[in-house]
């Protein structure tokens, strides 16, 4: 009832007053159920929705692929898909990211390919961009210490590279932040393995020692050992025999960070150990402060501060990365058969239930160019359309219509043939509508050499 009254009051406020009220009520709204908050957040975001600016970018996938093969890092954003898009969408054009509900931010034209972007090439471009972000081909993110040391929880996480500080790097971080804002607005979910410390800092919330432990278990273990020396029977007299540290720590990229002036010459002692713990904790929390400022600048140029203030960090993460699992029953609820072939229709759902998690993701990318499903049925911009085609040729493969979330299934006579052909399609037919490409005239290696 209280929420209903607040929303009714909201409707009569002027735009500037709406933002002020939301900021004041943010702490209260963080504990409200997401389904209720979502309505308010959507209304705030709608106040800053832009008309489609008609931005179009050209992407040379072969150039990006050839660069990645060389094991190099695209420090200036010149060769990767991310870099190519980054240089074509300048800060003054970030308005293209202020789109809602599955709207395309820009049109993608793959150089040398015949695909017309009705949504599929754009989604394919997004997948390539976020795969690059979580790789060594870009300087933005690095594997967490837990991932590098194969220890602790959340070993799959990537973290901000604290050593990427050049002016061009910082502009790329800002662009990354704007992209995150777009994902949140449009509910265009992407695979993005970032830890709690990232999401908290994006919202301006204070991380704690548990957030550091989620990315660097070894460092936290050292700090805990220093804090709890009494439990191990270590006294002031035996301290120096057990610990040999100076006021220096290592950041996530392995670089050395001096905690105090002349820290390399100052030993950690029984008396000053808690100062060392506090300074190390602070250094690790703030190691990527500059980069995060630029990410936040990009993010909040797309998402109103009043909307973000209502979120918990878990809600922010979920509404950017979506569901990690492809829920087959949920997908079936949001699908519709086009034509009459009940047997083949059921073949599909049986196969998807038997598929591995990876294969289900591959199926979704095959038919929709996405790796994540929307969070709710209302978030589907279109239902998954499953059509059936007659074929006397059992070698014919399923045909995906990626732009329109559709698939044409031949009426195979047996389930075993169906599974075989569907698996072959999702494993081998990964390029979106590459008709009329230069592949028809040249071999792939020839093209890559000249990319």
N, C-alpha and C positions, 0 to 999 in steps of 0.2 A: 504494500500500500504506500509506504514511504517513497519507494522508488517511482511508483506511478505518479505521485504528486510532484516529485522533483522533475520528472520528465515533462509534465504538463507546464510547470513553471518555466522550464528551459525553453519551451516553444515560443514564449512571448518575449524572451530577452533579445536584445540586439546582438549582432555578431561579436563585438568586442567584449560585451558583458558575458557572453557564453563562455569564452575562453577563461575569463577571470574566475567565474563560478566553478568551472571544472577544476582549475588549479587548486582552489581552496578545499574542494571536496575530495580531492584525489586520495588521501589516506583512507577515507571511509570506503571509497569505491574499490580499493584493492582487495577488500575482504568480501566483496559481493560476488555472487556466482557469475561465471564467464558469460553464460547465455544472456544475462541481464546487462552486464557491462558492454557486451558487443554492440547492442543497439545504440548506446550512447556514443561509443567510440566511432561507429559508422556515421553517426550524425555529425560529429565534430569533423571527421575527415571530409565529409561531403562539402563542408564550407570552403575547402581548399582544392576542390576538384577542378582540373583543367579540361578544356575541350581538346580533342586529339590534335596535336600540333602538326601532324603529318611528317614526323621525322623519319628519314630513311637512311640506313647505313649499309655499306658494302663490306662484306667479310670474305676474306680469302682463306678458306679452311686449309688449303694445301700449303700455303705459306706458314700458317701456324703449326701445322703438323710437321713440316720439314724442320722448323726451328726447334720444336720440342725434341725431335730425334737427335739433335746435336748435343743435348744435355746442357744447354745454355740457360741463363736467366734473363728475362726481358725487363731489365731495370727501367727502361724509358717507355715501356708499353708500345713497342713498334711492330712486333711480330705476332704476338698471341691474339686470339679472338678478343679477349678482354681489352688488350691494348688498342686494337684496331677500332673497337667501338668507343673506347675511352677518348681517343683523339678526334672522333667524329661528333661526339656529344659533349660540347663544352658546358661549363657551369651555367652559362646563361640559358642553356636549353634543358636544364634539369626538370623543367616543367613537364616534359614528356613522361616523367616518372609519376606524376600526380594523377594516375589513372586508377579506377576502381573496378572490382569484380571481374577479374580475368581479362581486362582490356589490355591490348598489346601496347607497350610503351613506344615501340618504334618498329618500322618495317625492316626486315632483313633480306638482303639480296646476296646470295652466295655467288661470288665471282666464278664465272665459267660453268655455272650450273643453271638448270632450267626451272627450278622450283619457284613458284609464285607464292608469296607469303600471305596465306590466309590464316596464319597462326602457327602452323607447323614449323617452318624455318625459324621463326622467332623463338619458339620453345626449344628447338634444337640448339640455337645460339646460346640461350640461357644455360642449358645443360653443359655446353662446352666451356662457357665462362666460369661457372662455379667449380667445374672439374679442374680448370687451370688454377683458380684461386687456391685450391687445396692441393697444390703440387709444388715442385721446386722450380717450375718454369716462370713463376712470378715471385717477386720479392716480398709480397705482403704477409704471408703466413708461413710458419715453420711448424714441424711436428713438435708436440709437447715433449718435455723431458721424460715424462712417463712413457711416451711412445718410443723415443729414442733409446731409453734404457730398458724398455720392456719390463716395467715394474709398476705396481700400483693399479688403481682403477682408471677407467676412461682412457685407455691407451690409444684410442682412435682419434683423439682430439687434436686439432690444430690451433695454434695461438698466434697472436700478432708478433711479427718480427721486430724486436725493439731496436734493431740496427738499421732499419729502413727509414732514413730520415732526410733524404735528399728532397729538394722542392718538388721534383717530379713524383717521387714516391708518395709524398704527403697529398698531392693532388689525386693520385690513384686511390689512396685511402678514403679521401672524401667522396670520390666516385663510387667506391665500394659501399660506403654508408648510404648514398642516395639509392643505390640498387637494393639495399636491404629495406629501405623505406618503401620502395616500389613493391617488393615481395609481400610486405605486410599489407599494404593497401589493396593489392590486386588478388591476394591469396593465391599467388602463383608459387607454390612451394618448391623448394630446392633442397637437395642433400647438402647440409652444411654442418660439419662436426666441430662446433665451437663450445668451449667449456662455460660453466656458470659464471666465472670471473668476467668473461667477455660480455654476456647478456646483462649482468648487474651494472657494469661500468657504462654500457650503452644507455641504460636508464638513469645513470647518475647515482646508483646505489652503492653502498660501501661493501666491498668484498671482505671475507674473513679468512682465517687460517685454513678452513676446510676447502675453500675455493682454490687456495694455493696447492693444497695437498692433491686436489683433483688433477693438477697438471704436473706437479713435481713432488712426488712422495719422498725422495731421498733428502731434499732440502728440509722438508717439514720434520722428517725423522731426526735430523741433526738438531733442529730447534727444540723438539720435544725432549730429546735426551738432555740438552742443556737445562731445560726448564725443570725437569723432574729428576735431577741428579740424586736427591735424597733417597728416592726409591731404589736406586742402584747402589746405595751405600757409599756414594762419593762425597767426601768432605772437602773443606777448604784446603786441608793439607795434601790431599791426594788428587785434587783437581788437575794440576799441571801435568800429572802423569797420565791422565786419561784423555785430555783434550789439548790439541795443538792448533788453535785457530787465531787468525788476526782479524782486524775489522775490515774484511774484504769478503765479498760474496760473488757468485757467478749468476748472471742473468740467464734467461731461458735459451738464448742463442749461444751460451757458453762463454760470453765475454765477461771479463773481470770488472767488478764495480767496487770502488773504494767507498766505504760507508762514512768515513770521517777523514778530515785532513790527516795525512801521514798514517792512514789506516793500516798500511802494510807493515808498519813498525810497531803498532799497538796490539799487544796480545789480548785475547779474551781471557779474563780471569774469573775467579769465583765471584768477585764483587761486581764486575761490570757485565756479566753474562746476559742479564736481562736487558741491558741497553743494546747489546749485540742482537738479541732476539728481536727487539722492537724495530731496530734499524733495518735488519734484514727483511723482516715482514713488510715494512713500509716500502723498501726498495723493490721488492718483487711485485707488490700490488701496483706500484706506479711505474714499472719498467717500460710500459708502452703508453704512458700518459699522453705524449705528444701525438702519437698515431691515433689514439682513441679520440682525442679532441677533433681531429679531422674527420674521423668516421662519424662522430656525433654531429658535426657540422653538416655533413651530407645527409645523414638520416633525418635530422630535424628540419632540413629544408623541404622534406617530402612529407613527414608526419608531424602534425601539430603537437607542440609540447603538451597541451592539455589532454590529448588522447593518450600519449605515452605515459603520462603521470598516473593513469588509472591502472596500469599493468603491473603484474608481478613479473619477475624475470622469466619464470617458467611459461607464463602465457605469451610473452614476447617470443620466446624461442619456438614454441609450438605453432604460433601463427606465422612464422617465417619458414620453418623447415617441414611443417606438416606431420603426417603420420609416417613413421619409419617402416611400418608393415603395410603391405597391400592386402587389405581385408577383402577376401573374395566375396563373402556374403554382402558386404557393404557395396562392393562394385556391382554385384548382381542386382541389388536393389535399385541402382542408378543406371541400369541398362535396359534396352528395349530391343526385342527382335523385330526385324523388318523382313517379313516373309514367313513362310511355313516350312519349318524343318526342325521339329521338336527334338529329334534324335541328335542332330549335329549341335543344336543349341545346348543340350545337356552334355554332349561331349566336351564342350568348351569349359563348363564349370567343373566338371570332373577333373579335367586336365589341370586347370589352374589350382585346384585344391591339392593335387599331387605334386605340383611344381615346387621347387625350392623357393626360398625367399628371393634369391637373386633372379630366378627365372620369372617370377611374378613381376618384379621391377622391370625386367627386360620386355615383358609383354606390354606393360603400361607405356613404356617408351616407344615400342613398336606401333601401338595404336593411337598414341596421344602426344608423343614427344615429351612426356613428363616422367618423373621417377617417383612422384608422391601423389596420393589421392587428396582431394579436398577434405576438410574436417567434418563438414556436414553436408547433407543432401542439398540444402539450399545454396551451397557454394558451387555446385556444378553449373557451369554456364551452358552446358549441353549434356544430354545423356549419351551413354555409350551405345551406339547403334550397331547392331549385329545383323548383317544381311547374308543371304545364301545364294550361291550361284551353281548352276548345273554344269557338270563337267564329266565327260567320259574318260578324261585323262587323269589317272590317279597321281600323276607327278605334279599336277598344278598346285601352286602354293597359295596360302591365304594372302589377301591383298589388304593392306592397311591404308586408311585415309586419315593421316595424322592430323591434318588441319581441322578435321570435323569429328574426331574421336570415333571413328568407325572402322569396321573390318568386314571384308567379304570372305565368307567361308565356303569353299567348295563342299558339295554334299558327298563327303567321303563315305564309303560303305562300311568301313570298320573303324573302331576306336583306335587301334594300334596305328593305322595309317594317319588318322587325324593328329595324334600326338607327335608322330614323327615329322609331319609336314609343318605343324605349328612350331615345334622346337627349332627346326631348320630355319624357319622364317625369322624368328626372334633373335637367333644367334648370328645370322648371316645377312639379313636385310636391315642394316642399321642406318643407312644414309637416307635422308628425307628427299624423295623425289629428285633424284640426280639426273633426270632426263636432259638430253642435249648438252651434256658436259663434254669436256675435251677428253674424257676417258674413252669416248667412242673412237677417237682418232689416235691417241697416244697411250702408252702404258703408264701406270701410276708412277713408277720410279722416274720416268722421263719428266713427268710434270713436276714432281717434287724437286728434282735437280734444278728446275728453272723457276721454282716458286719464289 
